[in-house]
Amino acid sequence: MNHINQLIAENQALSDEALAKKIDSFLKIHTEEIQTDDKDTFHCHRYEPTPYRVLDTLAQELPLTDKDVLLDYGSGLGRLSFYCNHVFHCGAIGVEMVADFHRRALKNLENYRGVHRERLQFTQAKAEDYEIPDEVTVIYCFNPFSTAIFRSVLNQIEASYERCQRPITLILYYPEDTTVFYIERHTSFRLVQEIAACDDIGKDRRERFCVYRL
């Protein structure tokens, strides 16, 4: 059990926000923030980090390896990248459109206490314009944009696959029905697993991960 798993196990009574502050403090980063500037739009949704408990659930069901390189679209302050790098020692790339979030993710990287920090990078770019490096093996999306933009992103993923064929895993958290429909009807991705993100899935069926493979 790594230290983050231990913190989660020992602090079951804490709220997600309080737990996030405790884990952030351990990693020497700051990621517990929800975008409230009203700059989210129909196409680009607000930044909201995936709760650490939810990430822990995903990690137990779908562990990465140190050979993986994760790409996080709408990475915000970089929580997913830091978590996966610390737990799995994998590489991670955060792609974020908002300049302020990108700047603060880089500041987090300066302060981060992980021993494999050289495997982390953060890029400011629009998702639909970002050319995916051929070493990327896992792609994560927490509902960062509309289905219209997602179509362009999927084209980028498939173009990367054509350049360098390798297994690619696509993970959607809290997916929109229209996005799921498009992936399953109009792409080469196949659904391989659905994971309940928390006990609230009975109240909100979007509280799940959809895992696809190419």
C-alpha positions as CSV (number, residue, x, y, z in Angstrom):
1,M,0.0,0.0,0.0
2,N,1.5,3.4,-1.0
3,H,1.1,6.4,1.2
4,I,-1.8,7.9,-0.8
5,N,-3.8,4.6,-0.4
6,Q,-2.9,4.7,3.3
7,L,-4.2,8.3,3.7
8,I,-7.5,7.3,2.0
9,A,-7.9,4.2,4.1
10,E,-7.2,6.1,7.3
11,N,-9.5,9.1,6.6
12,Q,-12.8,7.5,5.6
13,A,-14.7,10.1,7.7
14,L,-13.2,13.1,5.9
15,S,-15.1,14.8,3.1
16,D,-13.6,14.6,-0.4
17,E,-12.4,18.2,-0.1
18,A,-10.7,17.7,3.3
19,L,-9.1,14.5,2.1
20,A,-7.9,16.2,-1.1
21,K,-6.2,18.9,1.0
22,K,-4.4,16.3,3.1
23,I,-3.2,14.3,0.0
24,D,-2.2,17.6,-1.8
25,S,-0.2,18.6,1.3
26,F,1.6,15.3,1.3
27,L,2.5,15.7,-2.4
28,K,3.3,19.4,-1.9
29,I,0.8,20.5,-4.6
30,H,-2.5,22.3,-4.7
31,T,-5.3,20.8,-6.9
32,E,-8.5,21.1,-4.8
33,E,-10.4,23.8,-6.7
34,I,-13.5,24.0,-8.8
35,Q,-13.7,26.5,-11.6
36,T,-16.2,29.3,-10.6
37,D,-15.3,32.1,-13.1
38,D,-18.3,31.3,-15.4
39,K,-15.9,30.8,-18.3
40,D,-17.2,27.3,-19.0
41,T,-19.2,27.0,-22.2
42,F,-21.3,24.5,-24.0
43,H,-18.2,23.2,-25.7
44,C,-15.6,23.5,-22.9
45,H,-16.9,22.5,-19.5
46,R,-15.6,23.8,-16.2
47,Y,-12.6,22.4,-14.5
48,E,-13.3,20.1,-11.6
49,P,-10.7,17.6,-10.4
50,T,-11.6,13.9,-10.0
51,P,-11.9,13.1,-6.3
52,Y,-9.0,11.1,-4.9
53,R,-11.3,8.4,-3.7
54,V,-12.6,8.0,-7.2
55,L,-9.1,7.9,-8.6
56,D,-8.3,5.2,-6.0
57,T,-11.2,3.1,-7.1
58,L,-10.1,3.4,-10.7
59,A,-6.5,2.5,-9.8
60,Q,-7.6,-0.7,-8.0
61,E,-9.7,-1.8,-11.0
62,L,-7.4,-0.6,-13.8
63,P,-3.8,-0.3,-12.6
64,L,-1.2,1.3,-14.8
65,T,2.5,0.3,-15.1
66,D,5.7,2.3,-15.2
67,K,5.8,1.6,-18.9
68,D,2.5,3.6,-19.5
69,V,2.2,7.2,-20.5
70,L,-1.0,8.8,-19.5
71,L,-2.6,11.8,-21.4
72,D,-5.2,13.8,-19.4
73,Y,-7.4,16.1,-21.4
74,G,-8.6,19.2,-19.5
75,S,-5.9,18.5,-16.9
76,G,-6.4,21.7,-14.9
77,L,-4.0,21.8,-11.9
78,G,-2.7,18.4,-12.7
79,R,-4.1,16.1,-10.0
80,L,-4.5,13.0,-12.1
81,S,-0.9,13.3,-13.5
82,F,0.6,13.7,-10.1
83,Y,-1.5,10.9,-8.6
84,C,-0.7,8.3,-11.3
85,N,3.0,9.3,-11.4
86,H,3.3,8.9,-7.6
87,V,1.3,5.6,-7.4
88,F,2.4,3.9,-10.7
89,H,5.6,5.8,-11.6
90,C,4.2,6.2,-15.0
91,G,4.7,9.1,-17.4
92,A,1.9,11.7,-17.7
93,I,1.0,14.6,-20.0
94,G,-1.6,17.2,-19.0
95,V,-3.3,19.1,-21.8
96,E,-5.1,22.3,-20.6
97,M,-6.5,25.2,-22.5
98,V,-6.8,27.8,-19.7
99,A,-3.5,29.7,-19.3
100,D,-3.9,30.3,-15.5
101,F,-4.5,26.6,-14.8
102,H,-1.5,25.7,-17.0
103,R,0.7,28.1,-15.1
104,R,-0.4,26.8,-11.8
105,A,0.1,23.2,-12.9
106,L,3.7,24.1,-13.7
107,K,4.1,25.6,-10.3
108,N,2.8,22.4,-8.8
109,L,5.4,20.5,-10.8
110,E,8.1,22.6,-9.3
111,N,6.9,21.8,-5.8
112,Y,5.9,18.1,-6.3
113,R,7.7,15.6,-4.1
114,G,7.5,12.6,-6.4
115,V,10.7,10.8,-7.4
116,H,9.7,10.4,-11.0
117,R,8.8,14.0,-11.7
118,E,10.9,14.1,-14.9
119,R,8.2,11.9,-16.5
120,L,5.6,14.6,-16.1
121,Q,4.8,17.4,-18.6
122,F,2.1,20.0,-18.9
123,T,1.0,21.6,-22.2
124,Q,-1.3,24.6,-22.9
125,A,-3.3,23.7,-26.0
126,K,-6.8,23.2,-27.3
127,A,-7.6,19.5,-27.2
128,E,-8.7,19.3,-30.8
129,D,-5.4,20.8,-31.9
130,Y,-3.1,18.8,-29.8
131,E,-1.1,16.1,-31.7
132,I,-0.8,13.1,-29.5
133,P,2.7,11.7,-28.9
134,D,3.2,8.2,-30.1
135,E,4.3,7.0,-26.7
136,V,0.8,7.7,-25.1
137,T,-0.9,4.5,-24.0
138,V,-3.7,5.7,-21.8
139,I,-6.1,8.7,-22.3
140,Y,-8.3,10.1,-19.6
141,C,-11.3,12.5,-19.9
142,F,-13.5,13.8,-17.1
143,N,-16.2,15.2,-19.3
144,P,-14.0,18.2,-20.4
145,F,-15.8,19.2,-23.6
146,S,-18.8,18.7,-25.8
147,T,-19.3,15.7,-28.2
148,A,-18.5,18.0,-31.1
149,I,-15.0,18.7,-29.8
150,F,-14.7,15.1,-28.7
151,R,-15.1,14.0,-32.3
152,S,-12.0,16.0,-33.3
153,V,-10.1,14.6,-30.3
154,L,-11.0,11.0,-31.3
155,N,-9.7,11.8,-34.8
156,Q,-6.4,12.8,-33.2
157,I,-6.3,9.6,-31.2
158,E,-6.9,7.4,-34.2
159,A,-4.3,9.3,-36.2
160,S,-1.8,8.7,-33.5
161,Y,-2.7,5.0,-33.6
162,E,-2.3,4.9,-37.4
163,R,1.2,6.4,-37.1
164,C,2.2,4.0,-34.3
165,Q,0.0,1.0,-33.7
166,R,-0.1,0.0,-30.1
167,P,-2.7,-0.7,-27.5
168,I,-4.5,2.5,-26.4
169,T,-6.9,2.7,-23.5
170,L,-9.5,5.4,-23.4
171,I,-11.1,6.2,-20.0
172,L,-14.1,8.4,-19.7
173,Y,-15.3,9.5,-16.3
174,Y,-18.9,10.8,-15.9
175,P,-19.5,10.4,-19.7
176,E,-22.3,12.1,-21.6
177,D,-24.7,9.7,-23.4
178,T,-24.1,11.5,-26.7
179,T,-20.3,10.9,-26.4
180,V,-20.8,7.2,-25.5
181,F,-23.2,6.8,-28.4
182,Y,-20.7,8.4,-30.8
183,I,-17.7,6.3,-29.7
184,E,-19.6,3.1,-29.9
185,R,-21.2,3.8,-33.3
186,H,-18.6,5.8,-35.2
187,T,-15.1,4.8,-34.0
188,S,-13.0,1.7,-33.8
189,F,-12.9,1.8,-29.9
190,R,-14.6,-1.1,-28.2
191,L,-16.0,-1.0,-24.7
192,V,-14.1,-3.4,-22.4
193,Q,-15.2,-2.4,-18.9
194,E,-17.5,-0.2,-16.9
195,I,-16.5,0.7,-13.3
196,A,-18.8,2.2,-10.7
197,A,-17.0,5.3,-9.5
198,C,-18.8,5.4,-6.1
199,D,-21.8,4.2,-4.3
200,D,-24.0,7.0,-5.7
201,I,-24.2,5.3,-9.1
202,G,-27.7,4.1,-8.2
203,K,-28.7,7.8,-8.0
204,D,-26.6,9.0,-11.0
205,R,-25.7,6.4,-13.6
206,R,-23.0,8.8,-15.0
207,E,-21.0,8.2,-11.8
208,R,-18.9,5.5,-13.7
209,F,-15.9,5.0,-15.8
210,C,-16.3,3.7,-19.3
211,V,-13.1,2.0,-20.5
212,Y,-12.4,1.5,-24.2
213,R,-9.6,-0.1,-26.1
214,L,-8.2,0.6,-29.6
